[in-house]
Amino acid sequence: AAAGAAELRVAPGGSIADAVRRAQASDTVVVERGYYAERLVIDKPLTLRGVNRPTLSGGGSGDVIRIQSPDVTVEGLIVRDSGKDLTAQNAGIYVEPGSHRTVIRHNDITYTLFGLWIEKANDVQVAGNLITGLRDVQSAQRGNGIQLYNTRGARITDNNIGFTRDGIYVDVSHNAVFRGNRMHHLRYGTHYMNSYHNLWEGNESYLNRSGLALMEVRNQEVRNNIAWGNSDHGIMLRTIQDSVIEGNIVAGNERGFFIYDAEYNTL
């Protein structure tokens, strides 16, 4: 911990938002098990840590947690009940531009429009989260489990994502690693657009419409993944160049591979 960093504890009946306001840079806000109906803005480097899975509910409005600072960690919480405004991109956790090195790990993010919206933030880590969306809403009206937009160096590992629109949507995001994720009951398990130099390894995508959609990308490494039981394609390669797709298990899908406008790749 940083020299002089303090720990602020919040018990049921207390205010997490008040503790965040009082915290100094590099402090830790520890939230005890309980139910907290509030929305948070974190605008300084700190750690927000839940003990025994406290629940933070946004009450069906806006973002539940909005991060506006680099070097923020959120861990061990149940985050639920964002708003449903697709135009505003309501999310369980919204990571604003410039919030570099955010760490989001071991949370349950449930009944939110977007699970995570991460925009123009580099070297973000998202690990070991359970993300489930709006099960009672049609797929087109849901957000994505993890949305990466204009990022570099993300590490997305060991997450379980279901019942959102797409599991992981990767747009204009480069030099990222996606490993050990499970994606199910979605439109696309993952959906890549305009993204380069990424590694997709050891993930499992099943019972979706399409397992893995690689569109308008180059320099991808896609290896040792499993795509099964998807109602359309196991792996879609559309407008893709200079990539390696190897060692994958593609089984029990309506079609194994869909390949269109693909050049200079190794399968």
N, C-alpha and C positions, 0 to 999 in steps of 0.2 A: 504494500500500500504506500501511497505517497506520504512523505513526511508530514505529520500533523493532521492527516486525514481522520475524520470523526465518523462515528456510527450513530445514526438517528433511527429510533425504533418507533413503529406505528402499530398500535393495538386496535382491535375492533372498537368502533366508536370514534376513533381518531381520524385525521385527515392526511392522506398520502400527499395531496397537493400542497398542503401547508408544510410538511416535512421537506418536500422538494424545494419549495421557496426558501426555506431556512438553511438548507444545505449549502456548503461551500464546495468549490471545485475539488474533485477527487474524494468526496465523502461517499458513504454508503447509506442508503435508506433501506432499512430492513422492515418488511411488512409481515406481521404475524397472521396466522390463519384466521380468515373471516371474510365477510362480504363487504365490499367497498363500492358504493355507487358514486363514481366521480370520473372525470376525464382529466388527463394529465398533459402538461407541456413541460418537457425537460429541456432547458436552455443552457445547461452547463455540464461539464464532464462529471459524471457520477455513476454509481452503480445502484440500481433498483433491484432488490433481491427479495423474493418471497420465501417464507418459511412454512412448510407444510401446505403449500398450494393455496394461498389466498386468492379470492376472486375479485377482479376489478371489472365492473360493468359500466359501459358508456351509456346505458339507458336507451339505446337505439338512435343516438344522435351523434353526428360528426365522427371524429377519430377517438378511439379510447386512449391511446398514448401517441403524442406527437413529439418527435425528437428534433431539436433545433441546434444541436451542438455536436462536435466531434467527441470521440472517446466516451461514449455512453454505453453501459451494459444493462440489459434487462433480462432477468432470469428468474425462473421458479414461480411464475404467476399463471393463473387462469385469466385470460383477457377475452372479454366477450361483449357482444351487443353494440357494434358500431352502427352508424347510420347506413342508409341504403341508397345514397345519392351517387350514381356512377359518374356524373359530371364532376363532382367534388372529390371523387376517388376515396371515399370514406374507407378507413382501414382499422384493423385492430391496432397495428403499430405503423405509423407513417414516419418514414425517415426522410427528412427534408434535405435539399441540396446543401452540400458542405458538411454534412454530419459523418465525416470520415471515421473509419475504424469502429463503427457501431458493432456491438456484439449482442445478438438475440439468441438465447439458448435455453432449452429445457422449459419452455412455456407450452401451455395449451391455449390455442387461439381459436375461438369457436363462435359460431353465429355472427360472423363479421362479413362485410361485403368483400373487400380485399383483406386477406390475412395480413400480409406485409406489403407496403408500397415503399420502394427504395429508389430514390431518384438522385442522380448526380452525387453519389456518395461512394467513395473508394475504399477498398480493403475492408468491406463489411463481412462479418461472420454470422451465419445463421445455422445453428446446429441443434439437433435433437428436439425439435419442436413438433407438436401435433397440431395440424391446421385443418379445420373443417369449416365449410361455408354455410350458406343459406339453403339448407336441404329442401325447404318447402317453397322455394322460388325457382322458376324456370332457369335453365342454364344460361341463356342469353342475358338475363338480368342479374347474374352473379358477377362478382369480381374474381380475380385470380388468387390462388393461394399465396404465391410469392411473385411479385412484380418487380423486375429489375429494369430500370430505364437509365441509360447513359451512365453506366458505372464501369469501374475497372477493379480487377483483383478480388472479386467476391469469392467467398468460400461457403458453399451451400452443401451441408453434409447431414446425413442421418435424420432427415425430416420425414414425417408421415403426413401426406396431404390427400384429402378427399372431399368430394361434394362442393368444390368450387367450380368456376368455369374452366380455366386451364390450371394445371397444378403449378408449374413454374413457367412464367412468361419472361423471356430474355430478349430485350430490345436495345440495340445499340450499346451492348455491354460486352466487354472484352477481357481476355486474360483471367477468366474465372474457372473455378473447379466445382463440379457438381458430382458428389460421390455418396453412395449409400442411401439415397432417397427412395421412398416408396410413394407411388402416385396411383390413385385408383378412383373410379366413379367420377370421371371428368370428361370434358370434351377432348382436349389433348393432355396427355400426361405432362409433356413439356412442349413449349412452342418457342422456337428460336426465330428471330428476325434481325437481319443486318448486324450480326454479331460475329466476332472473329477471335481466333486463338483461344478457344475454350476446350476444356476437358470434361467429357461426360462419361463417367466410369462407375461400374458396379451399382447401377440404379435398377429398380424394378417398376415397370409401368404396366398395369393390368386393369381389365374391365372398364376401359375407357372407350371413346369413339376411336381415337388414334393414340398410339403409345408415345411416339417421339416424332415431332415435326421439325425438320431442319430446313428453313426457308430463307433464301437470300443470305447465305453465310459462306465463309471460307475458313480454311485452316482449323477445322474441328477434329478432335480425336474422340471417337465414340467406340468404346471397347468394354467388353465383359458385362454388358447389360442384359436384362431379361425383359422382353415385351410379349405378353401373352393375354389371350382372351379379349383382345380389343376388337370392336365390331366393324372397324374399317381397316386401317393399316397398322401393322406393327411398327415400322419405321418408314417415315416419309423423307425422301431426299429430293428437294425441289429448289432449283437454282442454287447449287452448292458446288464449290470448287476446292481443290487442294486439300482434301480431307481424307482421313483414314477411319473406316468403319470395320471393326474386326472383333472376332471372338464373342459376338452377341448370340443369345438364344432368342429366336423369334418364332413363336409357336402358338397354334390355335387361334390365330387372328383370321379375319375374313380374307385379307391379303397380307402376305409377309412384308414385302418392300414395295413402295411406290417410288419410282425413279424418273425424274423429268428435268431436263435442262441441267444435267449434272456432268461436270467436266473435270478431268485430272484428279479423280478420286481413286482410292484403293479400297475395295470391298473384299 
